[in-house]
Amino acid sequence: MDLRNYDFGANLHWFEQGGQRIVLDVNSGSLHSFDRPAWEALQRLSDCGGGWEQAKQWIAAKYGAVEAEEVFLELQQLAEAESLFTEDPGFVAPAYPQDTVIKAICLHVAHDCNLRCEYCFAGTGDFGGERSLMSSEVGRQAIRFILEKSRHRRHCEVDFFGGEPLVNFGVVKELVEFGRQEAAKVGKTIKFTLTTNAVLLNQQVRDFLEANDISVVLSLDGRPEVNDRMRPYADGSGSYKEVSGNIKEFVSARQNPSPYAVGTYYYVRGTYTHNNLDFDQDVLHMADIGCKQVSVEPVVAAPQDPYAFQEGDLPILADSYERLADAYLARRRTPQEFDFFHFNLELGKGPCLPKRLSGCGAGYEYLAISPDGDLYPCHQFVGKEEFKVGDVFSGKVDTAMAEKFRSAHVYNKPECLKCWARFFCSGGCHAAAYNFNADILTPYQMGCQLQRKRLECAMYIKVKEAAAVG
Amino acid sequence: MPKHIVTITKANLKDTVKTGGCGECQTSCQSACKTSCTVGNQVCVK
């Protein structure tokens, strides 16, 4: 085989974790577990610039000629099967029309909140503007907007967001009923989700969410002291007691939701910061109180914020992810088992390549709508006037901005082209890139490093689970 | 029977170009994250 021009760093990723030698073939998405001779053969191939015979001789000298023949035959067979040493497929034009097709909206039904979370990117709910609620009229126009702009797509998505959407529960209820009626008229389906801090998640709300098959993302940061430090009420008192009680009641009634967020599901979603680098303990705490679907994510903060990550935090966070992966495995098939969203990894049945290139779709498939009906590329850009792309009443969307976001895929980001994780994160969050680098084409590096670590843990889990079965 | 390498998952991303791109799956940011791009944590709904 001739691998002399092969870019090992961009097209393969190999790492050790928990005694496993794990190899990802980036471009096919195939995952392998190597023994030591094969592992050293791969390392040698990389070190000597793809020199096949040179690497083989090195392995033969160390392990014997027979072993070297076996290893290199297996490497060659995998290459022939397009499971190893594959080349980057290159940019694939989307299969769908170039015209903007908006299939998902984040509906800011309330720019107001009953909590004052320290790290809130919405400026504790108001997004830097007046505290306000979305009117029924704006909400109805938003529903009409997505049903029209989704064009040929049958499945539309509406997320009730804020601030805190349940402070405007009346409009939420009205829009669900209106949305169902309007969608039925045009042969479409709207999938509703609601992202809430759970302060107002009482029996009436729970009944409504259950009766209407609404998926829910519930915010909780974990252990009481961790949650209360960052998620206080306006008077400074902690929210854990009331919120965790409401969440426990809600999740106990919603049985067997999909870990992949398909159908009607829930996720309890937390944020970790510099204050809780041992966030694995928060995930386990939430699992222990009955939250079986958990997603905990790194805070996105300005460097001067007291809870922002600091130099030296990364290895500590990496250890936390590794501990969490081992705890996840130890609890599988026990009453204490849980799902962790970032450990979801269906390599064989994952998203198609066009989806991996389109990423979150912000700006051209996915828009956020402010209480006044203004359109932004996503919820994190709301309030940044330079990113306003239209409004629901005119129905026009800034096509130049849409194209700018559509073009912000991994093949237009130099740093992504050489990164092995490019088909998993799709180039990362545009808002994080903009907030840190004032450029949506320059990814937020801390986010990239954490993304790669949790992907390694997810692959480690795959290998360990396969070993347990095999 | 391979002795040195165990394939855990055989995938072929390139082939999904022929079958994918329908766009009917959920927008990644609507699922659970809202702050990071989690396309790789989703599944194809076809």
Interface residues (C-beta under 8 A of the other chain):
Chain A: V23 N27 S28 G29 S30 L31 H32 S33 F34 D35 P37 A38 E70 V71 E74 L75 Q77 L78 A81 E82 S83 T86 P89 V92 P94 A95 Y96 V101 K103 A104 C106 F121 R153 R154 H155 E157 D159 F161 K191 T193 T195 V217 Y260 A261 V262 Y267 R269 T271 Q293 S295 E297 P298 V300 F341 H342 N344 L345 E346 L347 G348 K349 G350 P351 C352 L353 P354 K355 R356 S358 G359 C360 G361 A362 E365 Y366 C378 H379 Q380 A421 F423 F424 C425 S426 G427 G428 C429 A431 A432 G447 Q451 L455 A458 K462 V463 A466 G470
Chain B: P2 K3 H4 I5 V6 T7 I8 T9 K10 A11 N12 L13 K14 T16 V17 T19 G20 G21 C22 G23 E24 C25 Q26 T27 S28 C29 Q30 S31 A32 C33 K34 T35 S36 C37 T38 V39 G40 N41 Q42 V43 C44 V45
